[in-house]
Amino acid sequence: MPKDLRPTPASIRGGGAIVAYQKGEHIQDIMWRMRIQSQTTLEHYLQEMAADSIMTRLPEVSKHRIRSAALLFPLLIEHPGS
């Protein structure tokens, strides 16, 4: 597996949260098992993984448009209101 595609502990943790959530497990049970103290943290995992799983199913033209728009993000942050 190429180094840039190796899963990190965060991606494995987020993936576990998504699988548990998709299986219908209760949020509090997921939080207890993963030792997460804040529901906001779990929400971030779920949002990230949901967005990532959607990206894999998009047509190539849509992926290209999203990647192109993402390249503008640093410029917008650097120069807000410009």
C-alpha positions in Angstrom: 0.0 0.0 0.0 1.5 3.4 -0.9 2.5 5.5 2.1 0.1 8.3 1.2 -2.9 5.9 1.2 -2.1 4.2 4.5 -4.9 4.6 7.1 -4.1 6.8 10.1 -5.4 6.1 13.6 -7.9 8.9 13.0 -9.3 7.3 9.8 -9.6 3.9 11.4 -11.4 5.5 14.4 -13.7 7.5 12.1 -14.4 4.4 10.0 -15.3 2.4 13.1 -17.7 5.1 14.2 -19.4 5.1 10.7 -19.8 1.3 10.6 -21.3 1.3 14.1 -23.7 4.1 13.2 -24.7 2.4 9.9 -25.5 -0.7 11.9 -28.0 1.3 13.9 -26.0 1.4 17.2 -27.0 4.2 19.6 -24.8 7.3 19.7 -24.2 6.9 23.4 -23.1 3.3 22.9 -20.6 4.3 20.2 -19.3 7.1 22.4 -18.8 4.7 25.3 -17.1 2.1 23.3 -14.8 4.6 21.6 -14.1 6.5 24.8 -15.4 9.7 23.3 -16.4 12.3 25.8 -17.9 14.9 23.5 -20.8 14.2 21.1 -19.4 16.9 18.9 -16.3 14.8 18.3 -18.4 11.9 17.2 -20.4 14.2 14.9 -17.1 15.3 13.2 -16.2 11.7 12.6 -19.6 10.9 11.1 -19.6 14.0 8.9 -16.1 13.5 7.5 -16.7 9.8 6.7 -20.1 10.5 5.2 -18.6 13.1 2.9 -15.7 10.8 2.0 -18.0 7.9 1.1 -20.1 10.2 -1.1 -17.0 11.3 -3.0 -16.2 7.7 -4.1 -19.5 7.4 -5.8 -19.5 10.6 -7.7 -18.8 10.7 -11.5 -15.3 11.8 -12.4 -16.4 15.2 -13.7 -18.0 16.0 -10.3 -14.9 14.9 -8.4 -12.8 17.1 -10.7 -15.1 20.1 -10.1 -15.0 19.6 -6.3 -11.2 19.3 -6.3 -10.8 22.4 -8.5 -13.1 24.4 -6.1 -11.1 23.1 -3.1 -8.0 24.6 -4.6 -9.6 28.0 -4.2 -10.3 27.5 -0.5 -6.9 28.6 0.8 -7.1 31.8 -1.3 -10.5 32.6 0.1 -9.3 32.1 3.7 -6.2 34.2 3.1 -8.2 37.1 1.5 -11.7 37.2 3.1 -14.1 39.6 1.5 -11.9 40.2 -1.5 
